[in-house]
């Protein structure tokens, strides 16, 4: 006859080790999810800024740089974004390099910078 009882199951140490491994794995997965979310937001900002910048450059080509009333402003359709134009003299005398920076309204770092050459007398 056996004297004593035997219990089947896990020890407290085994349970704690398993919980630790699961916690570390969960933290790694959550970090990856947050990184993906940050990259998606940055991509969305670049896509919107590219579309807005292209429209602004088309407006400048249509009206001519000399007819621009101001060299910075906000986008009416997207008030969360703003733009600034900088004129950079090119090495060729008749050309002017225009740099168009697109910013988020709440940031001082540009999301996107577009450059295009214009003729000084008109496009």
C-alpha positions in Angstrom: 0.0 0.0 0.0 1.1 3.5 -0.7 1.1 5.9 2.0 0.9 9.5 0.7 -0.9 11.2 -2.0 0.5 12.3 -5.3 -0.9 15.4 -7.0 -0.7 15.9 -10.8 -0.2 19.5 -11.9 2.1 22.4 -12.2 4.3 23.9 -9.5 4.1 27.5 -8.6 7.5 28.1 -10.1 6.5 26.6 -13.5 3.4 28.8 -13.5 5.5 31.9 -12.8 8.0 31.1 -15.5 5.2 30.6 -18.0 3.6 33.9 -17.1 6.9 35.7 -17.4 7.5 34.3 -20.9 4.0 35.2 -21.9 4.4 38.8 -20.5 7.6 39.3 -22.4 6.0 38.0 -25.6 3.0 40.3 -25.2 5.2 43.3 -24.6 7.2 42.6 -27.8 3.9 42.2 -29.8 2.5 45.5 -28.4 5.7 47.3 -29.2 5.5 46.1 -32.8 1.9 47.2 -33.1 2.8 50.7 -31.8 5.7 51.0 -34.3 3.4 49.9 -37.2 0.8 52.5 -36.0 3.5 55.3 -36.0 4.7 54.3 -39.5 1.1 54.3 -40.8 0.5 57.8 -39.4 3.8 59.1 -40.9 2.9 57.6 -44.2 -0.6 59.2 -44.2 1.0 62.5 -43.4 3.4 62.2 -46.4 0.6 61.1 -48.7 -1.6 64.1 -47.8 1.4 66.5 -47.9 2.4 65.2 -51.3 -1.1 65.8 -52.7 -1.4 69.3 -51.1 2.1 70.2 -52.3 1.4 69.1 -55.8 -1.7 71.2 -55.9 0.1 74.3 -54.5 2.9 74.0 -57.1 0.3 73.7 -59.8 -1.4 76.8 -58.5 2.0 78.6 -58.6 2.6 77.4 -62.2 -0.8 78.7 -63.2 -0.7 82.1 -61.6 3.0 82.7 -61.7 5.3 83.2 -58.8 5.2 87.0 -59.1 1.4 86.9 -58.6 1.6 85.0 -55.3 0.1 87.3 -52.7 1.9 85.5 -49.8 4.7 83.0 -49.4 3.1 81.0 -46.5 -0.3 79.9 -45.4 -2.7 77.2 -44.5 -4.6 74.8 -46.8 -8.3 75.6 -46.8 -9.2 72.0 -47.4 -6.8 70.6 -44.7 -6.4 73.1 -41.9 -4.1 70.7 -40.1 -1.4 71.5 -42.7 0.4 74.7 -43.6 2.9 75.6 -46.3 5.9 78.0 -46.8 7.7 79.0 -50.0 11.4 79.8 -50.2 13.0 81.3 -53.2 16.6 80.1 -53.9 18.5 81.7 -56.7 19.8 79.1 -59.1 23.3 79.2 -60.8 21.7 80.1 -64.1 20.6 83.7 -64.0 17.1 83.2 -65.6 16.1 80.4 -63.3 14.8 80.4 -59.7 14.5 77.4 -57.5 11.4 77.3 -55.4 11.3 75.2 -52.3 7.8 74.4 -51.0 7.8 73.0 -47.4 4.6 71.3 -46.1 4.2 71.2 -42.3 1.7 69.8 -39.9 0.1 72.8 -38.2 1.4 71.5 -34.8 5.0 70.9 -35.9 8.0 72.9 -36.8 9.6 70.1 -38.9 8.4 69.8 -42.5 6.6 66.6 -43.4 7.7 67.1 -47.1 9.8 69.5 -49.1 9.2 69.9 -52.8 11.5 71.8 -55.2 10.9 73.1 -58.7 12.7 75.4 -61.1 10.8 78.4 -62.5 11.8 81.1 -65.0 12.3 84.4 -63.3 10.1 86.2 -65.9 7.4 83.5 -65.6 7.1 79.8 -66.0 
